[in-house]
Amino acid sequence: MTNTIVPADPGRVLIFDTTLRDGEQSPGATMTHEEKLEIAEMLDEMGVDIIEAGFPIASEGDFAAVSEISKRSKDAVICGLSRANFKDIDRCWEAVKHAAKPRIHTFIGTSPLHRAIPNLTMDEMAERIHETVTHARNLCDNVQWSPMDATRTEHDYLCRVVEIAIKAGATTINIPDTVGYTAPKESAELIRMLLERVPGADEIIFATHCHNDLGMATANSLAAVEAGARQIECTINGLGERAGNTALEEVVMALKVRHDIMPFTTGVESKKLMNISRRVAAVSGFPVQFNKAIVGKNAFAHESGIHQDGMLKNAETFEIMRPEDVGLAATNLVMGKHSGRAALRDKLKQLGIEVGDNQLKDIFVRFKDLADRKKEVYDDDILALVRVSEDATPDHLVLKDLRVVCGTGGQSADMVMTVDGVEKSASTTGDGPVDAAFNAVKEIFPHGAKLELYQVSAVTKGTDAQATVSVRLNEDGRIVTGSNADTDTVVASVKAYIHALNRLIVRRGKVGAGADAREISYKDAG
């Protein structure tokens, strides 16, 4: 029995999500083991065809995550990445073999610039491709091969090595635009050229993997599909190295909304897009820009008088898709301090979020506390509470009390915090109230972690709006993020800082388990 996915419908486009591999390679976007399992489950339930779960040879942590995701997968093919050598491929197979539908994805750079890295001649590289793809196929009947930097590889040589990979047993050939260099016309022409010139090309799946350095990743991916590619490699929110990858939500909705000119379909349940977008943003520490297509906060917002008038008369005047199509509540119903637990559960269901009784209890306590301090609690406020609940970590450090003085006379902070149950206090000054409070945390819990990111955004409008704060820390290569939301920006900042430190303490206790794919050189298949 083969695990190769060849759609019976010629218009069916496979969605290959690499959020957990290429997306996680974004500097600072490292996820914990549990977060990777959670995101993989959400991708599987959403209908993603292939999940690239990680780079097993990169670290023990990556191997463990890919292995566990493989065991838990229900419908999606689970793929692991490997370089073009037997050790990588064997390690990859050990991780994905537990999946009901495993895939090995192996790659090597084929452009003149990338051939110089392993210092191989064209013939030597061709031989290595034959040997490694053959080895992968002997282990697994679903093998993907990628010529890294394909869009800058000589066409004759690209055709030669693609043919070798197909004859060696590759069932999917991925064509990466590794540095985001190509344009839509070139992207399409490259796929057409390979389909026309390479023997056996019509018997396998061609994939496209585009980076967004010139802002054309989605356009390049769709152009490749129109030319004959039937797999798009993408990430949630376009997460990825440098300027990111093709955004999954963009290609899925583009094919759905413009089916009239692009008669292709995917298996992704679009109503789950908003929920997974928010979750990936929370666990990665990479917030979604307000004007991001499909999932941005302003994607369905209208402020212009002309636009608002048109929307009231006919929503299609200024909206080409419904908010409900991507999982956004059609109405933003306000809840308050008199709302009960049943109403909160119903609201969460409307927002596409299912929670257990224990988590509902935790969210309800936070909700009541917020409702006492805030006149109106909106959908986005509730989603912020859910994120705080989902991101809970062992409470080695707990904020007990904070008083901050700020003004033209200087800024100071008086803090009480428990460290593994022991109460400690500090009084510090700083360059602003947040700096003073952070200094108090460092005095109570000394550490060498460097603050790499501090970001504040309002959840809703108004002076009583919750502030969502994201903090990223780096300690000797261990990168962690923390987040929190509160109507008091300084309190939210301190809690986010402490959240990150709690995660760092956990990571310290799991040496190696938190390492990511950046530990390996020559790492990227696209």
C-alpha positions in Angstrom: 0.0 0.0 0.0 1.4 3.4 -0.9 1.1 6.6 1.1 1.7 8.8 -1.9 -1.0 11.4 -2.2 -2.0 11.8 -5.9 -5.3 13.6 -6.0 -7.9 11.9 -8.2 -9.3 15.3 -8.9 -6.8 17.2 -11.2 -8.1 20.5 -9.7 -7.3 19.4 -6.1 -4.3 21.3 -4.6 -2.5 19.7 -1.6 -1.7 22.0 1.3 1.7 21.3 2.8 2.1 23.2 6.1 5.6 23.9 7.3 4.8 26.2 10.2 6.5 23.7 12.6 9.7 23.5 10.5 10.3 26.6 8.3 8.0 28.8 10.4 9.8 27.8 13.6 13.1 28.7 12.1 12.2 32.4 12.3 14.6 33.9 14.8 12.7 33.9 18.1 9.8 31.8 17.0 10.8 28.6 18.8 7.9 26.7 20.2 7.8 24.3 23.2 7.2 20.6 22.7 3.6 20.9 23.9 2.9 23.9 21.7 4.1 22.0 18.6 1.8 19.1 19.5 -1.1 21.5 19.9 -0.5 23.3 16.6 0.0 20.0 14.7 -3.4 18.8 16.1 -5.1 22.0 14.9 -3.5 21.7 11.5 -4.7 18.0 11.2 -8.2 18.9 12.3 -8.3 21.8 9.8 -7.7 19.5 6.9 -4.1 20.3 6.0 -2.8 17.4 3.8 0.8 17.3 4.8 2.4 18.6 8.0 6.1 19.1 8.0 6.6 18.5 11.7 10.3 19.4 12.0 13.9 18.6 11.3 14.6 15.4 13.3 18.4 15.5 13.1 18.6 19.1 14.3 18.1 18.3 18.0 16.6 15.9 20.4 13.7 18.3 20.9 12.9 18.3 17.2 13.1 14.5 17.0 10.9 14.1 20.0 8.3 16.5 18.6 8.2 14.9 15.1 8.0 11.4 16.6 5.1 12.3 19.0 3.2 14.2 16.3 3.6 11.2 14.0 2.0 8.9 16.7 -0.9 11.3 17.3 -1.7 12.2 13.6 -5.1 11.3 12.4 -5.5 12.2 8.7 -2.5 14.3 7.6 0.7 12.9 6.2 3.5 13.7 8.7 6.7 14.8 7.1 10.2 15.2 8.4 13.1 17.1 6.8 16.5 15.7 6.1 19.7 16.8 4.3 21.1 14.7 1.5 23.0 12.1 3.6 22.2 8.7 5.0 22.5 9.8 8.7 19.9 12.5 8.3 17.5 10.4 6.3 17.7 7.5 8.8 17.1 9.9 11.7 14.1 11.4 9.8 12.6 7.9 9.2 13.0 7.0 12.9 10.9 10.0 13.7 8.1 9.7 11.1 7.8 5.9 10.8 5.2 6.0 13.6 2.8 8.0 11.5 -0.1 6.3 9.6 1.1 8.2 6.6 4.8 9.1 6.9 6.9 11.1 4.4 10.6 11.8 4.2 11.6 15.1 2.7 15.2 15.3 1.6 17.0 18.2 -0.1 20.2 19.6 -1.5 21.1 23.0 -2.9 21.5 22.8 -6.7 22.2 26.4 -7.8 25.8 27.4 -8.5 26.0 29.3 -5.2 24.7 26.3 -3.2 26.7 23.7 -5.1 29.8 25.5 -3.7 28.8 24.9 -0.1 29.5 21.1 -0.1 32.0 21.7 -2.9 30.5 19.2 -5.3 30.8 19.1 -9.0 27.5 18.7 -11.0 28.2 15.0 -11.6 29.1 14.4 -7.9 25.9 16.1 -6.8 23.8 14.2 -9.3 25.3 10.9 -7.9 24.5 12.0 -4.3 20.9 12.8 -5.2 20.5 9.4 -6.8 22.0 7.6 -3.7 20.1 9.6 -1.1 16.7 9.6 -2.7 17.1 5.8 -3.4 17.9 5.3 0.3 14.9 7.3 1.4 12.6 5.4 -0.9 13.9 2.1 0.4 12.7 3.2 3.9 9.5 5.0 2.9 7.2 4.9 -0.1 6.3 8.6 0.2 9.5 10.7 -0.6 9.7 14.3 -1.3 12.8 15.8 -2.9 13.8 19.5 -3.1 16.5 21.2 -5.2 17.2 24.1 -2.8 17.5 27.5 -4.6 15.8 25.9 -7.7 14.8 29.2 -9.1 18.4 30.2 -9.5 19.6 26.8 -10.8 20.5 26.4 -14.5 17.4 25.0 -16.3 19.3 22.1 -18.0 20.8 21.0 -14.7 17.6 21.4 -12.9 15.8 19.1 -15.4 18.7 16.6 -15.1 18.5 16.3 -11.3 14.7 16.3 -11.1 14.7 13.4 -13.6 17.3 11.6 -11.4 15.2 12.1 -8.3 12.1 10.8 -10.0 13.8 7.7 -11.3 15.3 7.1 -7.8 11.8 7.0 -6.3 10.7 10.6 -5.4 6.9 10.9 -5.4 6.8 14.7 -4.9 9.3 17.2 -6.4 9.3 20.5 -4.6 10.6 23.6 -6.4 11.8 26.1 -3.8 12.3 29.8 -4.3 14.6 29.8 -1.4 15.5 33.5 -1.3 12.2 34.9 -2.6 13.8 35.9 -5.9 11.4 34.9 -8.6 8.2 36.5 -9.9 4.9 35.0 -10.9 5.6 34.7 -14.6 8.9 33.0 -13.9 7.3 30.7 -11.3 4.8 29.5 -13.8 7.3 29.1 -16.6 9.6 27.0 -14.4 6.9 24.5 -13.6 5.7 24.3 -17.2 9.3 23.7 -18.4 9.8 20.8 -15.9 6.5 19.2 -16.8 7.3 19.4 -20.5 11.0 18.4 -20.4 11.4 15.9 -17.6 10.5 12.2 -18.3 8.0 10.9 -15.8 7.0 14.4 -14.6 3.4 13.7 -15.2 3.4 10.7 -12.8 4.4 12.7 -9.7 3.3 15.8 -7.8 5.1 19.1 -8.3 5.2 21.4 -5.3 6.0 25.1 -4.9 7.7 26.6 -1.9 8.0 30.4 -2.0 9.5 33.0 0.3 8.2 36.5 0.6 11.3 38.6 0.3 9.8 40.7 -2.5 6.3 40.3 -1.3 5.3 37.9 -4.1 5.1 34.5 -2.3 1.4 34.1 -2.6 1.3 35.3 -6.2 4.2 33.0 -7.1 2.6 30.0 -5.5 -0.7 30.6 -7.3 1.1 31.1 -10.6 2.9 27.7 -10.1 -0.5 26.0 -9.5 -2.0 27.5 -12.6 1.1 26.1 -14.5 0.6 22.5 -13.1 1.9 22.4 -9.5 -0.5 20.6 -7.2 1.1 21.2 -3.8 1.6 24.5 -2.1 4.1 24.7 0.8 3.0 27.4 3.2 2.8 28.5 6.9 0.2 30.0 9.2 0.4 33.8 9.1 3.2 33.5 6.5 5.6 32.8 9.4 9.2 31.9 8.3 12.7 33.0 7.9 13.5 36.6 6.8 10.3 38.0 5.3 8.4 34.7 5.7 6.8 32.1 3.6 3.6 31.8 1.5 0.7 32.4 3.9 -1.6 29.4 4.1 -4.6 31.5 4.8 -4.0 33.6 1.7 -3.7 30.8 -0.8 -6.6 28.9 0.7 -8.9 31.9 0.5 -7.6 33.1 -2.8 -8.5 29.7 -4.4 -11.9 29.8 -2.6 -12.9 33.4 -3.4 -11.5 33.4 -7.0 -12.6 29.9 -8.0 -14.0 31.6 -11.1 -10.6 32.1 -12.6 -8.6 29.6 -10.5 -10.7 26.4 -10.6 -8.8 24.6 -7.9 -9.9 23.3 -4.4 -8.2 22.5 -1.1 -9.2 20.3 1.8 -8.8 23.1 4.4 -11.8 24.0 6.5 -11.5 27.8 6.2 -13.6 28.5 9.2 -10.7 27.3 11.4 -8.2 29.8 9.9 -8.7 32.7 12.4 -8.4 30.5 15.5 -5.2 28.8 14.4 -3.8 32.2 13.2 -4.3 33.6 16.7 -2.8 30.6 18.4 0.3 30.5 16.2 0.8 34.2 16.8 0.5 33.7 20.6 2.9 30.7 20.9 5.5 32.1 18.4 5.5 35.6 19.8 5.0 37.0 16.3 1.8 39.1 16.3 -0.2 39.4 13.1 0.0 42.9 11.6 -3.3 44.7 11.7 -3.7 45.0 7.9 -2.6 41.4 7.2 -4.7 39.8 4.5 -7.5 37.4 5.7 -6.5 37.2 9.4 -5.4 40.7 10.3 -7.4 42.7 12.9 -8.5 45.2 10.2 -9.2 42.7 7.4 -12.9 43.1 8.0 -12.9 46.5 9.6 -14.5 49.5 7.9 -14.1 53.1 9.1 -14.6 55.2 5.9 -18.1 56.7 5.8 -18.5 55.7 2.2 -17.5 52.1 3.1 -19.7 52.0 6.1 -22.7 53.2 4.2 -22.1 50.6 1.5 -21.7 47.8 4.1 -25.0 48.7 5.7 -26.8 48.5 2.4 -25.0 45.4 1.0 -22.0 43.7 2.6 -20.7 42.6 -0.8 -20.1 46.2 -1.7 -16.8 46.3 0.2 -16.3 42.7 1.3 -15.3 39.9 -1.1 -15.7 37.2 1.6 -17.7 36.9 4.8 -16.0 37.1 8.2 -17.6 33.8 9.1 -15.8 32.1 6.2 -12.5 32.4 8.1 -13.9 31.8 11.5 -14.5 35.4 12.6 -17.7 36.0 14.5 -20.2 37.9 12.4 -21.1 40.0 15.4 -19.0 41.3 18.2 -21.5 40.8 21.1 -20.6 42.5 24.3 -20.5 40.6 27.5 -20.3 42.0 31.0 -20.0 41.2 34.7 -23.6 39.8 34.8 -22.8 37.2 32.1 -22.6 33.6 33.4 -20.5 30.6 32.8 -23.0 29.2 30.2 -23.0 32.4 28.3 -19.2 32.4 28.3 -19.0 28.8 27.0 -21.5 29.7 24.3 -19.5 32.7 23.3 -16.3 30.6 23.1 -18.1 28.2 20.8 -19.2 31.1 18.5 -15.5 32.0 18.3 -14.6 28.5 17.3 -13.0 27.5 20.6 -13.8 24.3 22.5 -12.5 24.2 26.1 -12.7 21.6 28.9 -14.4 22.3 32.2 -11.1 23.1 34.0 -10.0 25.5 31.4 -13.5 27.1 31.3 -13.3 27.6 35.1 -9.9 29.3 34.7 -11.1 31.6 31.9 -14.3 32.4 33.8 -12.4 33.6 36.8 -10.2 35.8 34.6 -13.4 37.0 32.7 -15.1 38.0 35.9 -12.1 39.9 37.2 -11.8 41.7 33.8 -15.5 42.5 33.8 -15.3 44.1 37.2 -12.6 46.5 35.9 -13.9 47.0 32.3 -17.3 48.3 31.4 -17.7 46.1 28.3 -15.9 42.9 27.4 -15.6 42.2 23.7 -14.8 39.1 21.7 -11.1 40.1 21.4 -10.9 40.6 25.2 -12.2 37.0 25.6 -9.7 35.7 23.1 -6.9 37.4 25.0 -8.1 35.6 28.2 -8.1 32.3 26.3 -4.5 32.9 25.2 -3.4 33.6 28.7 -5.1 30.4 29.9 -3.6 28.3 27.1 -0.1 29.6 27.8 0.0 28.7 31.4 3.3 27.4 32.7 4.6 26.1 36.0 4.5 29.0 38.5 8.0 29.1 39.7 7.7 32.9 39.8 4.4 34.5 40.8 3.7 38.3 41.0 1.9 39.0 44.3 1.9 42.8 44.4 3.2 45.7 42.3 3.1 49.4 43.0 4.6 51.8 40.5 5.3 55.5 40.8 5.8 57.5 37.6 5.9 61.1 36.5 8.4 63.9 35.9 10.0 63.3 39.3 11.2 59.8 38.2 9.9 56.2 38.1 10.1 53.5 40.7 8.6 50.1 41.5 7.8 48.3 44.7 7.3 44.6 44.0 6.4 41.4 46.0 7.0 38.1 44.1 7.2 34.5 45.2 10.1 32.3 44.0 9.1 28.7 44.3 6.8 29.6 47.1 9.2 31.9 49.0 8.0 35.5 49.2 10.6 38.2 48.2 10.4 41.9 47.6 12.4 44.7 45.9 12.2 48.4 45.4 13.9 49.7 42.2 14.0 52.6 39.9 14.3 52.7 36.1 13.9 54.6 32.9 10.1 54.5 32.8 7.6 52.5 34.8 8.1 49.2 32.9 11.9 49.4 33.1 11.6 50.0 36.9 9.3 47.0 37.3 11.5 44.8 35.1 14.5 45.8 37.3 12.6 44.7 40.3 12.0 41.3 38.8 15.7 41.0 38.0 16.6 42.0 41.6 14.3 39.3 43.0 15.3 36.7 40.4 18.7 37.4 39.0 19.3 36.0 35.5 21.4 36.6 32.4 18.6 36.5 29.8 18.6 39.3 27.3 15.4 41.1 26.4 15.1 40.8 22.6 11.5 41.9 22.1 9.0 44.0 24.1 5.8 44.7 22.3 2.5 46.2 23.4 -0.8 46.3 21.5 -4.3 47.2 22.6 -6.8 44.4 22.3 -9.8 46.7 21.8 -10.5 50.4 21.6 -10.9 52.8 24.6 -8.8 53.9 27.6 -10.0 50.8 29.5 -8.8 48.4 26.8 -6.7 45.4 27.7 -3.1 45.7 26.6 -1.5 42.5 25.2 2.2 42.4 25.9 4.7 40.0 24.3 8.2 39.6 25.6 11.0 37.5 24.1 14.1 36.5 26.1 17.4 34.9 25.0 19.6 33.1 27.4 22.6 31.4 25.8 20.6 30.4 22.7 17.5 29.4 24.6 14.8 31.6 23.2 11.5 31.9 25.0 8.4 34.1 24.6 5.9 35.3 27.2 2.6 37.1 26.9 -0.1 38.4 29.0 -3.1 40.8 28.8 -4.4 43.3 31.4 -6.1 46.6 31.5 -3.0 47.8 33.3 -0.1 47.9 30.8 2.6 47.8 33.4 1.0 44.8 35.1 0.6 43.0 31.7 4.2 43.8 31.0 5.5 42.3 34.2 3.3 39.2 33.9 4.5 38.7 30.4 8.1 39.0 31.6 7.5 36.5 34.4 5.7 34.2 32.0 8.8 34.2 29.8 11.1 33.6 32.8 8.9 30.6 33.9 9.2 29.1 30.5 13.0 29.7 30.6 13.2 27.9 33.9 11.4 24.9 32.3 13.8 25.0 29.3 16.8 25.1 31.6 15.6 21.8 33.0 15.3 20.2 29.5 18.8 20.8 28.1 18.7 19.9 24.4 14.9 19.4 24.3 14.3 23.1 23.5 17.0 23.4 20.9 15.8 24.2 17.4 16.8 23.6 13.8 19.2 26.6 13.9 21.7 24.4 15.6 22.3 22.7 12.3 24.1 24.5 9.5 22.9 24.3 5.9 19.4 23.7 7.2 16.8 25.2 5.0 15.1 23.3 2.2 13.4 26.3 0.9 
